[in-house]
Amino acid sequence: MKKIKKEDKVFVLSGNHKGSEGIIVKVFYKKNKAIIRGINMIKRHTKPTPKQPKGGIVEKEAPIHLSNLKKIE
């Protein structure tokens, strides 16, 4: 098995985003998960903070298990 790392192009094998391709933004090796740019977007409700004075609903990527990804070369 080839090691998946940041900036690799991957293909999603299973789940809601099956068949999608994307580039890895961050890898969590201890949890065996990775975040892929633009895939598996979720909505989070946030309280007002100095960075976001209004708070509200923020869309961000959720991690996907490495077993559901295939590295594209």
Backbone as XML, in Angstrom:
<?xml version="1.0"?>
<chain id="A" units="angstrom">
  <residue number="1" name="MET">
    <atom name="N" x="0.838" y="-1.186" z="0.000"/>
    <atom name="CA" x="0.000" y="0.000" z="0.000"/>
    <atom name="C" x="0.879" y="1.244" z="0.000"/>
  </residue>
  <residue number="2" name="LYS">
    <atom name="N" x="0.571" y="2.172" z="-0.883"/>
    <atom name="CA" x="1.343" y="3.403" z="-0.962"/>
    <atom name="C" x="0.829" y="4.388" z="0.068"/>
  </residue>
  <residue number="3" name="LYS">
    <atom name="N" x="1.742" y="5.112" z="0.662"/>
    <atom name="CA" x="1.395" y="6.084" z="1.697"/>
    <atom name="C" x="0.703" y="7.287" z="1.060"/>
  </residue>
  <residue number="4" name="ILE">
    <atom name="N" x="-0.436" y="7.662" z="1.618"/>
    <atom name="CA" x="-1.161" y="8.840" z="1.147"/>
    <atom name="C" x="-0.682" y="10.031" z="1.948"/>
  </residue>
  <residue number="5" name="LYS">
    <atom name="N" x="-0.360" y="11.125" z="1.264"/>
    <atom name="CA" x="0.135" y="12.306" z="1.954"/>
    <atom name="C" x="-0.509" y="13.563" z="1.380"/>
  </residue>
  <residue number="6" name="LYS">
    <atom name="N" x="-0.214" y="14.693" z="1.986"/>
    <atom name="CA" x="-0.767" y="15.987" z="1.585"/>
    <atom name="C" x="-0.420" y="16.278" z="0.128"/>
  </residue>
  <residue number="7" name="GLU">
    <atom name="N" x="-1.356" y="16.907" z="-0.585"/>
    <atom name="CA" x="-1.214" y="17.313" z="-1.988"/>
    <atom name="C" x="-1.308" y="16.149" z="-2.978"/>
  </residue>
  <residue number="8" name="ASP">
    <atom name="N" x="-1.614" y="14.935" z="-2.525"/>
    <atom name="CA" x="-1.836" y="13.805" z="-3.441"/>
    <atom name="C" x="-3.236" y="13.904" z="-4.033"/>
  </residue>
  <residue number="9" name="LYS">
    <atom name="N" x="-3.383" y="13.442" z="-5.257"/>
    <atom name="CA" x="-4.698" y="13.383" z="-5.897"/>
    <atom name="C" x="-5.295" y="12.016" z="-5.592"/>
  </residue>
  <residue number="10" name="VAL">
    <atom name="N" x="-6.547" y="12.004" z="-5.103"/>
    <atom name="CA" x="-7.180" y="10.747" z="-4.706"/>
    <atom name="C" x="-8.556" y="10.606" z="-5.346"/>
  </residue>
  <residue number="11" name="PHE">
    <atom name="N" x="-9.032" y="9.362" z="-5.374"/>
    <atom name="CA" x="-10.334" y="8.992" z="-5.908"/>
    <atom name="C" x="-11.129" y="8.377" z="-4.764"/>
  </residue>
  <residue number="12" name="VAL">
    <atom name="N" x="-12.393" y="8.797" z="-4.575"/>
    <atom name="CA" x="-13.231" y="8.277" z="-3.496"/>
    <atom name="C" x="-13.906" y="6.996" z="-3.968"/>
  </residue>
  <residue number="13" name="LEU">
    <atom name="N" x="-13.673" y="5.890" z="-3.221"/>
    <atom name="CA" x="-14.175" y="4.578" z="-3.607"/>
    <atom name="C" x="-15.578" y="4.281" z="-3.095"/>
  </residue>
  <residue number="14" name="SER">
    <atom name="N" x="-15.950" y="4.809" z="-1.924"/>
    <atom name="CA" x="-17.260" y="4.501" z="-1.368"/>
    <atom name="C" x="-17.778" y="5.668" z="-0.537"/>
  </residue>
  <residue number="15" name="GLY">
    <atom name="N" x="-19.078" y="5.629" z="-0.263"/>
    <atom name="CA" x="-19.706" y="6.683" z="0.520"/>
    <atom name="C" x="-20.559" y="7.585" z="-0.350"/>
  </residue>
  <residue number="16" name="ASN">
    <atom name="N" x="-21.011" y="8.694" z="0.225"/>
    <atom name="CA" x="-21.880" y="9.626" z="-0.495"/>
    <atom name="C" x="-21.188" y="10.292" z="-1.681"/>
  </residue>
  <residue number="17" name="HIS">
    <atom name="N" x="-19.884" y="10.404" z="-1.640"/>
    <atom name="CA" x="-19.142" y="11.088" z="-2.697"/>
    <atom name="C" x="-18.362" y="10.101" z="-3.565"/>
  </residue>
  <residue number="18" name="LYS">
    <atom name="N" x="-18.912" y="8.896" z="-3.722"/>
    <atom name="CA" x="-18.278" y="7.852" z="-4.526"/>
    <atom name="C" x="-18.075" y="8.345" z="-5.954"/>
  </residue>
  <residue number="19" name="GLY">
    <atom name="N" x="-16.857" y="8.137" z="-6.480"/>
    <atom name="CA" x="-16.564" y="8.539" z="-7.844"/>
    <atom name="C" x="-15.958" y="9.920" z="-7.968"/>
  </residue>
  <residue number="20" name="SER">
    <atom name="N" x="-15.844" y="10.645" z="-6.872"/>
    <atom name="CA" x="-15.279" y="11.998" z="-6.909"/>
    <atom name="C" x="-13.758" y="11.946" z="-6.814"/>
  </residue>
  <residue number="21" name="GLU">
    <atom name="N" x="-13.116" y="12.973" z="-7.361"/>
    <atom name="CA" x="-11.673" y="13.117" z="-7.271"/>
    <atom name="C" x="-11.358" y="14.421" z="-6.579"/>
  </residue>
  <residue number="22" name="GLY">
    <atom name="N" x="-10.256" y="14.448" z="-5.853"/>
    <atom name="CA" x="-9.863" y="15.667" z="-5.170"/>
    <atom name="C" x="-8.431" y="15.601" z="-4.683"/>
  </residue>
  <residue number="23" name="ILE">
    <atom name="N" x="-7.982" y="16.709" z="-4.110"/>
    <atom name="CA" x="-6.620" y="16.824" z="-3.600"/>
    <atom name="C" x="-6.675" y="16.869" z="-2.076"/>
  </residue>
  <residue number="24" name="ILE">
    <atom name="N" x="-5.778" y="16.133" z="-1.437"/>
    <atom name="CA" x="-5.762" y="16.056" z="0.025"/>
    <atom name="C" x="-5.212" y="17.354" z="0.612"/>
  </residue>
  <residue number="25" name="VAL">
    <atom name="N" x="-5.948" y="17.879" z="1.600"/>
    <atom name="CA" x="-5.546" y="19.092" z="2.303"/>
    <atom name="C" x="-4.771" y="18.742" z="3.564"/>
  </residue>
  <residue number="26" name="LYS">
    <atom name="N" x="-5.248" y="17.721" z="4.299"/>
    <atom name="CA" x="-4.614" y="17.333" z="5.556"/>
    <atom name="C" x="-4.868" y="15.854" z="5.812"/>
  </residue>
  <residue number="27" name="VAL">
    <atom name="N" x="-3.890" y="15.176" z="6.432"/>
    <atom name="CA" x="-4.017" y="13.765" z="6.760"/>
    <atom name="C" x="-3.848" y="13.586" z="8.266"/>
  </residue>
  <residue number="28" name="PHE">
    <atom name="N" x="-4.749" y="12.807" z="8.872"/>
    <atom name="CA" x="-4.669" y="12.459" z="10.282"/>
    <atom name="C" x="-4.275" y="10.983" z="10.354"/>
  </residue>
  <residue number="29" name="TYR">
    <atom name="N" x="-2.966" y="10.699" z="10.494"/>
    <atom name="CA" x="-2.468" y="9.326" z="10.432"/>
    <atom name="C" x="-2.931" y="8.481" z="11.613"/>
  </residue>
  <residue number="30" name="LYS">
    <atom name="N" x="-3.033" y="9.065" z="12.810"/>
    <atom name="CA" x="-3.458" y="8.291" z="13.979"/>
    <atom name="C" x="-4.917" y="7.867" z="13.879"/>
  </residue>
  <residue number="31" name="LYS">
    <atom name="N" x="-5.746" y="8.685" z="13.227"/>
    <atom name="CA" x="-7.161" y="8.366" z="13.061"/>
    <atom name="C" x="-7.445" y="7.687" z="11.727"/>
  </residue>
  <residue number="32" name="ASN">
    <atom name="N" x="-6.435" y="7.581" z="10.839"/>
    <atom name="CA" x="-6.587" y="6.998" z="9.501"/>
    <atom name="C" x="-7.637" y="7.743" z="8.681"/>
  </residue>
  <residue number="33" name="LYS">
    <atom name="N" x="-7.609" y="9.060" z="8.730"/>
    <atom name="CA" x="-8.564" y="9.872" z="7.978"/>
    <atom name="C" x="-7.843" y="10.995" z="7.249"/>
  </residue>
  <residue number="34" name="ALA">
    <atom name="N" x="-8.518" y="11.536" z="6.222"/>
    <atom name="CA" x="-7.954" y="12.641" z="5.448"/>
    <atom name="C" x="-9.062" y="13.615" z="5.069"/>
  </residue>
  <residue number="35" name="ILE">
    <atom name="N" x="-8.673" y="14.882" z="4.925"/>
    <atom name="CA" x="-9.597" y="15.911" z="4.459"/>
    <atom name="C" x="-9.258" y="16.201" z="3.007"/>
  </residue>
  <residue number="36" name="ILE">
    <atom name="N" x="-10.284" y="16.185" z="2.140"/>
    <atom name="CA" x="-10.102" y="16.402" z="0.712"/>
    <atom name="C" x="-10.812" y="17.683" z="0.315"/>
  </residue>
  <residue number="37" name="ARG">
    <atom name="N" x="-10.129" y="18.524" z="-0.443"/>
    <atom name="CA" x="-10.652" y="19.832" z="-0.838"/>
    <atom name="C" x="-11.955" y="19.695" z="-1.627"/>
  </residue>
  <residue number="38" name="GLY">
    <atom name="N" x="-13.035" y="20.300" z="-1.101"/>
    <atom name="CA" x="-14.316" y="20.359" z="-1.797"/>
    <atom name="C" x="-15.180" y="19.113" z="-1.728"/>
  </residue>
  <residue number="39" name="ILE">
    <atom name="N" x="-14.745" y="18.075" z="-1.001"/>
    <atom name="CA" x="-15.514" y="16.835" z="-0.911"/>
    <atom name="C" x="-15.922" y="16.591" z="0.536"/>
  </residue>
  <residue number="40" name="ASN">
    <atom name="N" x="-17.121" y="16.025" z="0.724"/>
    <atom name="CA" x="-17.678" y="15.714" z="2.041"/>
    <atom name="C" x="-17.891" y="16.993" z="2.865"/>
  </residue>
  <residue number="41" name="MET">
    <atom name="N" x="-18.557" y="17.965" z="2.257"/>
    <atom name="CA" x="-18.834" y="19.244" z="2.914"/>
    <atom name="C" x="-19.944" y="19.071" z="3.949"/>
  </residue>
  <residue number="42" name="ILE">
    <atom name="N" x="-19.738" y="19.648" z="5.144"/>
    <atom name="CA" x="-20.745" y="19.638" z="6.198"/>
    <atom name="C" x="-20.993" y="21.070" z="6.650"/>
  </residue>
  <residue number="43" name="LYS">
    <atom name="N" x="-22.117" y="21.281" z="7.334"/>
    <atom name="CA" x="-22.449" y="22.609" z="7.843"/>
    <atom name="C" x="-22.328" y="22.600" z="9.356"/>
  </residue>
  <residue number="44" name="ARG">
    <atom name="N" x="-21.655" y="23.618" z="9.906"/>
    <atom name="CA" x="-21.467" y="23.763" z="11.335"/>
    <atom name="C" x="-22.080" y="25.087" z="11.775"/>
  </residue>
  <residue number="45" name="HIS">
    <atom name="N" x="-22.837" y="25.050" z="12.855"/>
    <atom name="CA" x="-23.394" y="26.263" z="13.430"/>
    <atom name="C" x="-22.375" y="26.808" z="14.418"/>
  </residue>
  <residue number="46" name="THR">
    <atom name="N" x="-21.967" y="28.069" z="14.239"/>
    <atom name="CA" x="-20.922" y="28.645" z="15.080"/>
    <atom name="C" x="-21.427" y="29.859" z="15.843"/>
  </residue>
  <residue number="47" name="LYS">
    <atom name="N" x="-20.867" y="30.041" z="17.030"/>
    <atom name="CA" x="-21.166" y="31.216" z="17.837"/>
    <atom name="C" x="-20.323" y="32.384" z="17.330"/>
  </residue>
  <residue number="48" name="PRO">
    <atom name="N" x="-20.724" y="33.618" z="17.611"/>
    <atom name="CA" x="-19.901" y="34.758" z="17.230"/>
    <atom name="C" x="-18.533" y="34.724" z="17.925"/>
  </residue>
  <residue number="49" name="THR">
    <atom name="N" x="-17.489" y="34.997" z="17.146"/>
    <atom name="CA" x="-16.117" y="35.060" z="17.653"/>
    <atom name="C" x="-15.465" y="36.312" z="17.077"/>
  </residue>
  <residue number="50" name="PRO">
    <atom name="N" x="-14.280" y="36.669" z="17.550"/>
    <atom name="CA" x="-13.598" y="37.827" z="16.960"/>
    <atom name="C" x="-13.330" y="37.672" z="15.454"/>
  </residue>
  <residue number="51" name="LYS">
    <atom name="N" x="-13.073" y="36.420" z="15.006"/>
    <atom name="CA" x="-12.840" y="36.189" z="13.578"/>
    <atom name="C" x="-14.131" y="36.298" z="12.783"/>
  </residue>
  <residue number="52" name="GLN">
    <atom name="N" x="-15.229" y="35.789" z="13.342"/>
    <atom name="CA" x="-16.539" y="35.847" z="12.684"/>
    <atom name="C" x="-17.524" y="36.512" z="13.645"/>
  </residue>
  <residue number="53" name="PRO">
    <atom name="N" x="-17.624" y="37.840" z="13.599"/>
    <atom name="CA" x="-18.474" y="38.544" z="14.554"/>
    <atom name="C" x="-19.949" y="38.156" z="14.489"/>
  </residue>
  <residue number="54" name="LYS">
    <atom name="N" x="-20.432" y="37.738" z="13.316"/>
    <atom name="CA" x="-21.839" y="37.372" z="13.189"/>
    <atom name="C" x="-22.110" y="35.930" z="13.579"/>
  </residue>
  <residue number="55" name="GLY">
    <atom name="N" x="-21.115" y="35.063" z="13.488"/>
    <atom name="CA" x="-21.358" y="33.641" z="13.716"/>
    <atom name="C" x="-22.107" y="33.069" z="12.537"/>
  </residue>
  <residue number="56" name="GLY">
    <atom name="N" x="-23.035" y="32.152" z="12.776"/>
    <atom name="CA" x="-23.865" y="31.618" z="11.704"/>
    <atom name="C" x="-23.477" y="30.222" z="11.291"/>
  </residue>
  <residue number="57" name="ILE">
    <atom name="N" x="-23.834" y="29.872" z="10.049"/>
    <atom name="CA" x="-23.601" y="28.532" z="9.517"/>
    <atom name="C" x="-22.379" y="28.571" z="8.610"/>
  </residue>
  <residue number="58" name="VAL">
    <atom name="N" x="-21.416" y="27.697" z="8.889"/>
    <atom name="CA" x="-20.165" y="27.639" z="8.129"/>
    <atom name="C" x="-20.065" y="26.276" z="7.464"/>
  </residue>
  <residue number="59" name="GLU">
    <atom name="N" x="-19.712" y="26.248" z="6.167"/>
    <atom name="CA" x="-19.487" y="24.990" z="5.464"/>
    <atom name="C" x="-18.008" y="24.659" z="5.487"/>
  </residue>
  <residue number="60" name="LYS">
    <atom name="N" x="-17.683" y="23.405" z="5.829"/>
    <atom name="CA" x="-16.293" y="22.971" z="5.820"/>
    <atom name="C" x="-16.220" y="21.502" z="5.466"/>
  </residue>
  <residue number="61" name="GLU">
    <atom name="N" x="-15.005" y="21.029" z="5.139"/>
    <atom name="CA" x="-14.813" y="19.635" z="4.759"/>
    <atom name="C" x="-14.698" y="18.767" z="5.999"/>
  </residue>
  <residue number="62" name="ALA">
    <atom name="N" x="-15.300" y="17.584" z="5.940"/>
    <atom name="CA" x="-15.182" y="16.591" z="7.005"/>
    <atom name="C" x="-14.198" y="15.513" z="6.553"/>
  </residue>
  <residue number="63" name="PRO">
    <atom name="N" x="-13.519" y="14.860" z="7.495"/>
    <atom name="CA" x="-12.553" y="13.826" z="7.108"/>
    <atom name="C" x="-13.214" y="12.562" z="6.567"/>
  </residue>
  <residue number="64" name="ILE">
    <atom name="N" x="-12.487" y="11.872" z="5.685"/>
    <atom name="CA" x="-12.916" y="10.604" z="5.092"/>
    <atom name="C" x="-11.874" y="9.554" z="5.463"/>
  </residue>
  <residue number="65" name="HIS">
    <atom name="N" x="-12.315" y="8.340" z="5.769"/>
    <atom name="CA" x="-11.394" y="7.269" z="6.146"/>
    <atom name="C" x="-10.495" y="6.906" z="4.967"/>
  </residue>
  <residue number="66" name="LEU">
    <atom name="N" x="-9.225" y="6.612" z="5.266"/>
    <atom name="CA" x="-8.255" y="6.314" z="4.217"/>
    <atom name="C" x="-8.605" y="5.053" z="3.423"/>
  </residue>
  <residue number="67" name="SER">
    <atom name="N" x="-9.352" y="4.138" z="4.015"/>
    <atom name="CA" x="-9.736" y="2.919" z="3.293"/>
    <atom name="C" x="-10.721" y="3.212" z="2.172"/>
  </residue>
  <residue number="68" name="ASN">
    <atom name="N" x="-11.353" y="4.368" z="2.197"/>
    <atom name="CA" x="-12.302" y="4.747" z="1.149"/>
    <atom name="C" x="-11.654" y="5.581" z="0.051"/>
  </residue>
  <residue number="69" name="LEU">
    <atom name="N" x="-10.333" y="5.720" z="0.087"/>
    <atom name="CA" x="-9.623" y="6.535" z="-0.892"/>
    <atom name="C" x="-8.628" y="5.699" z="-1.675"/>
  </residue>
  <residue number="70" name="LYS">
    <atom name="N" x="-8.411" y="6.083" z="-2.936"/>
    <atom name="CA" x="-7.419" y="5.446" z="-3.775"/>
    <atom name="C" x="-6.547" y="6.524" z="-4.379"/>
  </residue>
  <residue number="71" name="LYS">
    <atom name="N" x="-5.247" y="6.375" z="-4.257"/>
    <atom name="CA" x="-4.296" y="7.365" z="-4.774"/>
    <atom name="C" x="-4.236" y="7.277" z="-6.301"/>
  </residue>
  <residue number="72" name="ILE">
    <atom name="N" x="-4.305" y="8.443" z="-6.954"/>
    <atom name="CA" x="-4.184" y="8.534" z="-8.404"/>
    <atom name="C" x="-2.804" y="9.076" z="-8.721"/>
  </residue>
  <residue number="73" name="GLU">
    <atom name="N" x="-2.116" y="8.438" z="-9.643"/>
    <atom name="CA" x="-0.759" y="8.892" z="-9.958"/>
    <atom name="C" x="-0.695" y="9.629" z="-11.260"/>
  </residue>
</chain>
